[in-house]
Structure formats: C-alpha cells, structure tokens
Amino acid sequence: MPTSHSRVGAASVCAAAVAFFGLAATGLLAAQPAAAADPAGYQNVRINEVTSLGNDTVELYNAGSTAVSLSGWKMSDDGFSPQSFTPSATTLAAGGFVTFNSPKGLGDADKLVIYTAGGAVVDRAEWATGKAKPAMARCGGDGTGAWTTTATATTFGAANAPGCPSPVPPASQVRINEVTSDGSDTVELYNGGTSAVGIGSWKYVDGDTAHSPVTISSSAPSATSIPAGGYVTFDSALGLGDTDSLFLTDGNGTSVDSVAWATGGAKPSDERCANGTGWFRTSATATPGSANSCTGSGSGSGGGGGQTGRLLGGGGALTSGCTPEAPSGTGPAPTGTSAWPGGLDVTITDNVCAFTTSTGPEGRDVSGLAFDPANPSVLWAAKNKNWLYKLVKSNGTWVPDPSWSATGKQIRFAGGSGQPDSEGVTVGGNGHIYVTSERDNADNTVPKDTIMEFDPAATGSTLTPLHQWDMTAQFPQLDTGSKDDANLGFEGVGYVPDSWLTANGWVDPLTGAPYNPADYPLHGSGLYAAGLEWDGTLHVYGLNSDGTFTTFGAVATGKASVMDVTFDAGTQRIVATCDNTCGETHTFMKVDAAGRIVPDVTYTNPAVMPTDNLEGFAIAPPSTCVAGAREAVWSDDGIHGFGSASSSYGHALYSGTFPC
C-alpha cells in the first residue's frame, strides 16, 4: 500500500428506549423480550396494490436489488393493532411480488400498515371512501409510482401499469423529494406536474403509529399550494428519527407518497436523484427548496424510482482517536470494464471504528478479506498492522467472533518477532489461514514479501506461523531504502485449487506440459497467487510443507496494481481486485485455450460505493445463494467513506450481492 495512496493503513433513541436501557442497572433487563432484527433491505419493500372489494387482497413489491425475508412480518388496519398474515411466499425476491389476503377486513376508507418482525414500519397506505375499489395501485412504476384508483381489473402479482388511468391526476405528481433527520427534520415536497396543486389540507405522519397525522399547513402556514415544477418545505412537528419513515396523504386521506430510511440515511439529507423521480440517496449537501444536488453516497431509502442503488446503514459517532484518512492515488479503470453484475444496493456492515488496536489506534488499515469455504458464515480479515480477525454476522453486522477473539489476534513473523504489514488473507485447502506481508512495520524501509501459514485453532491472543515462505529476493526493485517502495509488495493472496488448474488445462510454465500436481508432492492441494501492488502481476507459488516453495512465474492482470486476490468457486475464476488506483475494479481470470491464466472480464464496483482505498474483496461461496444472489464484501483501508459527517465515515466493511 504505497504512500501515494494515503493508506496508513443509530438509530434514534426514543424515551421508551432510554427507559428500556435504564433497566440494565436494576437487573431487570433479562425480563425484556428481545426484538427481532430487521432484515436487510426491508425499507425497499412497498405496498404496491390493495383492494377493499371483499377479498381484501394486498400486494407487496420489492423495489430493491436483494431478496428480503418476510418471516414474522405483520400488518394492521386503522386500529394499529399488528396481526400476522400469510404471504404467498416468505421471501420477496428483488423486483418480485408477494400477495396476501388481509386477516383484518379492510374498510371502504381505511389504513394499511406493514411491519417487520422487529416492529419497524415498512410502508403505510391510506385511502378515502371508494378509493380502493376495484383497487388502489401505484401508477408509473411498481413500488415507486403515485397512488391512483384503478379503473380496470386488478393486477395482483404482476406489474401495475395496465390498470393506471391516463392522465395521472395532478395531485399524484407531488412527491416527497428530500428529507433530513439531522435535528431540523425538514421535509421538501416537489410538484412534477404541469399544474399547481392545493395542499392546504394535506397531512403527514412519521413511522410511529402512536402519532396522529399533522397537517402541512400547521407546520408551514403559507404552504397552501405547490406550483408546477415548484417546491414546498416544512419542519416536521413529529420529529424524524435516525431510522424512520414519512407518509404523505391528500385532503381526502388518500396516500400520495412515502419514504423509509435506515440508520443514518437522512443525514445531511435523503434526496431523490433524479430530482422528483429517482431513488433516494444520502446527499453530501442538503438543498431544501431547490433542485436536489445528487452529490453523495446513494442512500438507504425506498420509495424512489430509477436504476441507481442505495447505500444502506451506517452512522454512529467516531470514537476518540479514530481518525479516517482520505483516499488518494485515484486512477482510471482498465479499458473495456463492465458494470457491476450484482445488486445495486450496498449495506455498511460493521460498527463505526470497529478495528482499533494497540498498534493501530486510528482504526484504519483493514485490508484483505476471505470467506471460509468450510464455514461461509465466517469472514476472515487482515489488518495491516499485524492483526487477524475472525468475523461473524450479528444482526446484519460483521463483528469479531467472541469465541475466537472479541478484539482480533495479533500475528508475528516466524520466531515470534516483528510486526507483519499484513495485507492479504486466504483460507488454504487444509483450513489454515494464509496471510501476506510486504514489510516489517518495525523496519518499514525494508521489504519483507512473505506468505505465512497460521492455524486458526491455535490458542492465545498472539499467533505465530506454522510455516513462513520469504520471496523478498525475487523483487529487488522494492529494496531501495524507501519505505514507499517497500510498501508496494504482496497486497493480496488467493488459494487456487489444483482441481481447477487441472480441469481447465493449465500449462505448467516449468515443464511446458499440462500441470500435474504429483510433480510437487509437498505442496498440498493447491497453489497460491500473490498479488504484487508494484505492477499488478500475480505471482504463483507452490508452498511446500518443508518450508521451501516453488515459483511458477508471474501472470499479467492488465491492471496497474492488485490489492486483493481470491478464487471464486461460483464463477470458477481467480479474481484480482484493485482499489481506486484502477477505478475500483475486479478482474476475473480464466485459463484460456493455450493453457494460460488470462483476464476474462473486469467489473466495476456498484455505483453507490465510495471511491476509496477499498483494498479487500471477497465473494461468499455458492452454497450461500438465496434468490440467485450471494454476498460480496469490501473493506476500506482508510475508513473514510464519503467523508466527514457521511453515514459511511469511520466504517470499513460494505456488503452487496453478486450473482450465483
């Protein structure tokens, strides 16, 4: 990690929550029931169609890019008494529909509220007399369009477009356009229609079902109408939480628009991009009363439209001494790079400043990542300043496994000395953890390009390698007496199974014949590809059990640098990852017809990701696939996110989805 890259490496609390946590001091905490965790992406689920014609059918639509579990979800009518329902499927696929018959009769004029198992309000729809007959449906975009009463047969389980009236009523052109939960709790409405719309009797309410709707005129007495193409702003009299929802109804009590956001998603503000029509994104600058700036992260909100993703979660105050570092060294992506093939949404999946250690109190420098093939619920992470973490999921967040070490384990070079500049990590065929180091941080002007093997079952807070292979002499260009050059060595490492090499006809460069693992009896069941940051090459080694190694030569990735290496069993490719140095890209390597390892395709990150020193990348094994997708995880070496005050500031880990 070169110096030129600068890589030294929340929810709101209501009174009831304060009272709850206060019970811990009295010993009564154990008597409180634990709330179920809200599933990732729940705020992208929208009520899409409803009828009160007798069968009282409801349709939900997932406007996000990842499947959402509906297990334990409930609904209520205007009595706000949640009751279980039976959906047509317990998992709502991305872009999919689920229907159910309401267990409570829905009246001619009524409300419908959907809750997660944890009690969060997902979405809310209201209608006046006759407005849900034959059905009330979103028009102009499933999950995102304006509510209108359909004039034709219902379309439950399918797109709503056939039942939309034309033209759309003027009031339905008004959209919640921007919202902030930073204390001012400002709401902006935008009229995308061609005529003014009176809003003097319109109301709004937040996600607290104990709150009664408030008229816009009581919050903004002069806000009696919105001109075509114009804006109205007001400060919410109900207050808006870090995780909350906002619902807008017209003078008849019929739903107009809604938005929901996850922790930290409305700071500085959440805004539609494009203005008036697109998905909600977290903005770097609030712009109430004017066109949205659309500068920032791409937020965790539902209720929008368009094809941009959302950055979900985040928030929390930086701890003392935790000092994120801005990225540098940004360069272009390789020619011919393709768009990210997975989901557009990304979730921040670690606690703020979670990786502070005694050798890295600033909390930065999380680098290599690797899923454990034998236990895909485990994610291994290497921190540059000689630390290794075994991470597991807790309520959707990657946290250190307390049964292994709640604070990570420090690693040393062979003999128990030194401070490995640990960058890459992989899991070998024997289940052991292999870590690369490019230098000794105790003597950082001298390269020390090594691969170390650790037994994860070893006890104690400090790990020393079972074996250590030193390849430093192969890279004299790094040994100049400069710490910057010494910092351009092994950044990543990936275990490549022999079975893949032989099945794909890899030609052994040492023999010129098809690779035969039996020629190297001490190497185990696979080879190791170490990524060199200096020039973006992969260096292939057989790591022998007697401490020697076999060098199989270098492989060109077509990139200026490599920061992480992984073998993905799903695509059957070696993946070479580069951070902002190469435009935040991942090159998938195959064996060609001539038996050479060559680039196949290169993908960018999802568009909502920050352009940071994202040095770690891992894709979950195919065994974890749900609804055609599996998890992909990135690590930010500088925990910078989108900068100070953004929801991603101080966070290192991001999770998205990749196709199965």
N, C-alpha and C positions, 0 to 999 in steps of 0.2 A: 504494500500500500504506500505509494510514493507521497512525498511531502506536497507535491503539486496538486494532489487530490484532497489535501487537508483532512486526512484520515488518521488522526491520533486515535488514532483508532480508525360517576359523577352525577352520576345522576343528581338532580336537585334533591335537597333534604327537606321534607315537609315536617310539620310539627309532629305528626304521628310517628315518623321515622326517628325523630330525636327522642321521643318517649320510649320507643322500642329499644334503641341502643342504650338508653339510660338504665334499662332493666338489667344489663350485664353486671352492673356494680352491685346489684342486690341479690344476685344469684338466681334470678327468675328467667334468664334468657332461654334456658333449656325448655321452658314450658311453651315457648312461642313456636308456632308451626313455621317450617321453612318454606319460603316462596319458591315456586318452580322457576327455573331460569327461562328467560325469554329466548326463543330460537333466533339465530342469526337471520337477518333479512326480514323479520316479521313486519316491519313498517312498510314494506313494499307490497304487502297483501292488501287489496282494496275490495270493498263491496262493489260489485260490478253491475248487478241487476237484482231486483226484488219485486215480488208481486204480492198483493194482498187480496187476490181474487178468490181465495178459498183454500187453495193448496199451500199458500204462504211459502213459496219457494224463494231461496236466497242463493245467489251465485257469488263466489269469491274468485278473484283473479290475482295471479302473482305477477306484478309488473317488474319484479327484479330478475336477476340472471342466475339465481341459485334456488334450489328447491327448499321449501320451508315445511317443517313438521307442524301439523295441526293438532297433535296429541294434547288432550286436556283442554282445548280451547272451548270457550263458552260464548253465548250470545244473550242479549236481553232486549226487551222492547222498552217502551217509555216508562216502565216501572223500575228500570235499572236494577233488576234482580237477576244476576247471571245464572244461566242454566245450560247444561251440557247439550250438545247437538251431535248428530251423527252425519259426518260429511261423506260424500260419495267416494272419497279417498282420504287417507290420513296424512298423505304427503302431497303438497301442492307444488307441482313442477314449475320451473321457470317458464313464464309465458303460458301457463296452463290454467284450467278452470276446475273448480270444485263446487258442487251444489249440495244443498241440504234443505229439508222441509223444516220450517221453524217449529220447535217444540212448544212455542207460545203462539197463540193466534195473533196475527198482525192486523191491526185495525185499518179502517179507511183513512184515518190520519194517525200516524204512529212514528215511532223511532225504532232504529235497529242499531245495536252496538255490538261489536265483535271484540272479544278479549283473548289474550294469550292465557296459557295455564298459570302464568305468574301474575295475572291481573292487569297487565298493561292494555290500554285501549288501542286497538289496531286501527279501526275505522268506525265511522258512525254515519248513518244516513237518516234523514228525516223527510217526511212528506205530508202535504196537506190533503184534505179530503179529495179522494178520487185520483190522486196523482200517481198512485202505484197500481193503476188498472188501465189496460191489461198488465202493464209492468212499468217500472221506472228503471231506466238503464243509462249508463254513461254513453254519451254520444260523441263521436270524434276521436275515439281512442280507448280501447279497453283498459280499465284501471286508471285512466288519466283524463278522460273526456268529461264534458259537462253533463250534469244530470238533466234528463228530459223524460217526459212521459211518452212511451212508445205508442204508436197508433196501430201497430200490426201485432201479429203473434209473437210471443216471447222467444228468446233465443238462448235459453239456459244451456250452459255447457259449450257455447260457441260464441264467436265474435258478435258484438252488438250492432255493428254497422247497418245491417239490413233493416233494423227497426227504428232508425233515427229519423226524426222529422226534418224536413228541409223547407225553409232555412232554420237554423238553430235559433231559439228565442234569444233576444238581446241580453236578457239577464244572465243567460248561461255563458256569455262571453266574459263575464267578470271572473277573475282568478285571484286566489291568494298568490302574490308574486314574490314577497320577501317577508321574512320573519326573523326576529332576533330574541334570544333568551339571555342577553348579557346584563340584565338589570333594567334597561329601558323597556324591554318587552314590546318592541314596536312591530306593528303589522302593516304591510303595504298591500293594497288591492290594485289591480290593473284591469282596465276595460279594453279588451282586444277587439271589440265590435266596432260597428260603424255609426252607432247612435248612443246618446247619453242614456244612463241607467240610474233610476232613482234608488237610493239605498237607505233612505231615512229611517225605515222600519226594519232593516236587516239586522240580524243578530250573529253573534259569535260565541263560542264556548271552547274551553280547553279540554284536555283529556281526563279531567277529574269529573266523574259522573255525579259527584255531590254538588257540583257547581251548576247554577242556573244560567242559561244564555243571557248575554248582555247586549243591549242594542248598540250599534256602532255610533248612533247619534249621542248616546250618553257619554261615550268616550271621546268623540270628536263632534261637538255640536254643529260645526259648519259643514260636516260631511253629509250632505243631503243627496248628492248625486255624483256620478263619475262620468266625465265627458268621454267621448270616443277617443281611444288612444291615451287616456289620462290616468292619473293615479290619485288614490286617497290613502293617507296614513293615519294611524291612531295607536295609542299606547294601550295595551291590554289591561283592563281593570282587574283581571283574574290572576295576573302573573303567569309567566311561562317558565316551565322547568327545563333543566338540562336535557331530560328525556321527556318528551311531551307530544301533544297533538293539538291541532287547531281546526275547528269546523265552522263553516260559514253557511248560514241559511238566509233565504229571502224573506220578504214580509209575510208570506203565507206559511212559513215554517218548512219550506222545501229545501233540501240540500243544494248548495251551489258548488262548494269546493272544500277540500280538506288536505291536510299535510301532517305527517308524523315524522319525528326525528329521534335518532338515538343519542346517547350521552355525548354532549359537547357539540352536536351537529349544528346548532343555531348560533354559534359564536365565531367571528363577529356577527355573521348573519347567515341565514339559509336563503338562497335566491334561485329563481328559475333561470335556467340557461338552455335555450334562448329565452329572452325576456318575454314573459307572458305565456309561454307554451312549453318550455323544456323541463327536464328533470331538475329537482332541487339540488344545488351544490353549496358547499360551505364557501363563502366568499371571503377573500382577504380584506375587502373593504365594503362596509355597509353603504347602500345607496338609496335610502328611503325617499320616495317622492320623485325618483327619476329612473331611467333605464338601468337595468342591472349590469354591473361591471363584468360579471362572469370571470373574475380572476380569483383563483384559489384552488381548493382541493377537489372539488367534486364530492358532494356531501352524502350523508346517510339518510336521505329523506325519500318518502314515497310521494305519490300524488302528483307526479310530473309526467312529462312526455318526452319523446326523443330517444336517441341512442347512446347518450353518454352514461357512464357508470357513476357510482356513488362511493365515497369513502366513508365507511361506517365506523362508529365508535370513537374511542379516544377520550381526551380530556384528562383532567387531574392536574394538580399543581406540581411544578418541579420541586424536587427535594433539595435541601441545602447542599451545594457542591456539585449538583448535577448540571453540567454545562454543555448542551448540544453544540455541535460545530457545523457551520455551513459547508455545503459541498463546493468543490472546485474541480478543475480538470475535465470539464464537460466537453465532449466531442461528438461527432456525428455517428449515426448508425451505419452499419455496412450497407452497401448498395443492394437493393432487392429485398430489404427487410419487409416482413409481413406483419399485419396487425395481430395482436394477442388473440389466440383462438378460443380462449375460455370466457368465463363470465366477465361482464364489465364492472361489476361491483367488487370492492375490496374492503376488508374489515381490519381495523387496527386490533391486534390480538395479543398485546402484552400490557402490563401495568406500566404506568409512567415511571421512568428512571429505574427500571427493574433490574438492571445489570451493573449496579455499583459494586465495586470490590475494593479490597485493601490496596491492590496495585492499579486500580482504575476507578478512583472515586468519582470521576466526572461522569461515569455511566455510559461512556461511548464504547465503540470498538467491537460490537457484535458482528462477526464475520460469517464463517462457514455454517451451513445447515445440512442436516441429513436425517431423513426418516429412517427408523429402524425397520427393515423388511420383516423381521420376525415378530415385531410388535408395533404396527403402524400408529398406535396411539402415543408413541414416544417420538419426540423430535430432539435430536442432538444439536447443540450449538456451541461453536468455539468463539471465545472472546480473545482478542489479540494479546492482551496482557496476561497470558498463561492461565486461562480458566476454561473449564469444560462444564457444560450444563446438560442435564437430562431434563427435558421439558415434557409436561403432560398438560392436557386440557382441563381447566376448571371453570365452569360457567362460560365457556366460549373463549377463555383466555389461556394462552400458553404460559405456564408457571413452572418454576423448578419443582421437580418431584421430591416431596419432603422425605420419602422413604430412601432416597439416594443421597440427596443433599439439598436443603432448602436454600442454600446460598451458592451452589455450584462447588466444584472441586478444582483446586489449583493443580496444575501439571508442571512437571520438571523434565529436564533432559535426563538421559541415562546417567546413573550415578547420583541422582537427586539434586543436581545443581542447576543453576541458570534459570532464566525466565524466557521460555519459548515465546516467540512472537507468533502465537498460534493463529492460523488463518483459515485453513480448510479442514473439513472433517468428513469422514465416510465410515460406513459400517462394513467390515470385511465379511467374507464368506464364513468365517469362524465365529462371527458375532462380536468380535473385538472392535474397538474404536481406533481408527487411524487418523492422526492429526498431522498437518504440515506446519512447519515453522520456516520463516525466511531469514531470521536472525535471532540472536540472543538480546533481549531488551536490556540486559545488564551491560552489553557491549555492542551498542546498536550501529556502529560504523562498519562492522564486520559481518558478511553474510554467513548464514548457517542454514542452508537449504536441506532440511531433513524431513523424513516421514517417521513418525513414532507410533508404536502399537501399544494400546492400553487395554487392560482387562476391566470392563465395566463392573464386574462383580467384586473387584478389589475393595477392601475396606479402608477406612481412613479418609481424612479431608484433603490429602495430597496424593497424587498419582505419579508414579514413575513408570517409564516404558518397559514393557517386556522385551522389545527389540527396538532398535533405532537405526535407521539407514541414512547415511550422510552423503548427499550428492553435490555438496558445495563446490568441489573441484571441477565439476562439469560446466560451471558458469563463471569463468574468470572476469567477464565483463561487469559483474556485480561487485567485485572485490577491488574497489578503487580508493578506499578510505573514506568514502562519502556515505553517510547514513541514508541519503536518498537513494543511491544505487543499491545499497544493501537491502533496501525496503522494496525492491522490485522482483523478488524471488517467487517461491511457491506460495500462491494465494489460495488454491483450491486443490482438492484431490477427490477422485471418484473410483470406487471399486468396480471393475468391469469383469463379469463372469467369463470364465473360459468357454462355457457352453454357448454364449452369444458369439464369441470370436470364431469358434469352430463352425457353428451353424451358418454363419454368414460368409465363410470362406476367407477370413482374414489371412493375408500372406505374411508370414514371419519375416521381417526385414533382415534378420540374422542368417536365415537359411535360404531365403528366396522361394520357399515352399509353403504350402498351407500350414498354418500354425498347428503344432502338435504339443499339447500341454505335457505329455510324458517326457519330452526332451528336457524339461525343467522340473525335476522331481521334488525339489524343496520349496517350490513357490506357492503351494496351496492350491486353491480352486479358481483363482482369477488373477488378473493383473491390475495395476493401479496407474491411473492417468493423473499426473500432477500438472496443474495449470501455472504457467510462468507469466507473471504480470509484465515482465520486461518487454516481451514481444508477442504475447497472445498465443504461444505454442503450448501444446500438450506434450508431456514427456512420459512415456510409457515404461513401466518398470515391473519386473517380477521381484517380489520381496521374499527372499529365502529365509527359512527358519534358522539358518546358521549365522544370520546377521549380514550375509552378503546380498547383493542384488544384481539383477540382470537388466541391462539397458537396451530397450528395443527401439530407441530413437524418438524423434520429435514429429509431431503432427501439426500441420497448419490449420488454424481455425478460421482464418480470414478476418481476424479481429486484431486490433492494436494491443489488447490486454485481455487477460482472463482472470476473474475474481472468484469463481466457484466452478466446480465440476461435479456432475452427478451422472449416474447411469439410470435411465428411466425404463423400468420394465414394461410400462404401458405402451410407449411408442417404440420400444426396442432401439433406443438411441442414447449415445453419450451426449450430455448437454454441457456446453461451455458457456458460462454466464459472464457478462461484462456489465459494469455499472454505468454511470453517466459518461465515463470515458468513451464508451462505444454506443451511446444513445440508449442505455438501459435495455440490452438485448440478450437473447438466449439462442445460441446456435446449436441445432440438433445435428449430430454427426452420425453417419452411417458407414457401412462397408460397401464400396462400390464394386462394379463387375470385375475390376482388376485386383480386388482384394485389399484396397487401401481404405483407411479411415479418412473420410472427406466430409465437408459440410453438406447438409441436406437442405435445411430450411432454417431461417433466422426469424424470431419473433420479437416484437417489442413488448414492453410491459403494458398492462391495462392503462388507458389514458388518464385515469384518476390518480395514478401513483405519482409521488413527488419525484423530481429529478435530483436524486441524492446519490451518495455513495452506497448504493444498495449492493453489498458485496456477497450476501448469502442468498441461495435459492434452492428450494427442494420441492419435489412433487411427490405426493403421497402414493403408495403402491396401488395398483388396480383393485386390490381386494377391498379398498375403502369406498369404491364407487357407489354413489347414490344418484339416481335420476340422470345418469350419463355424465356425472362430473365427480371430480376428486379435488382435494385441497392442494393448493400451491402456496408456499410461504416464502417471503422475502425478509432479509434483515438489513437494517440501516446502520452502517458503521458509525454514523455521526449522530444518530437520534435527533436529526434536525427537522424532519417532516417538511411542512410548508413554512417553517419559521416560527418565530415568537408569536404567541397567542393563538396559533392554529391548533386544531384539535389533535394534530399528529405530532406536535412538538414534544420532545422528550421520550418518544416511543421508538422501539427498534424493530418490531415484528408486524408484518402485514400478511393477511391471508386472503386468497382469492380462489378461483376454481379453474381447473384445467380439464379438457375432455378426457373421458376414459379411453 
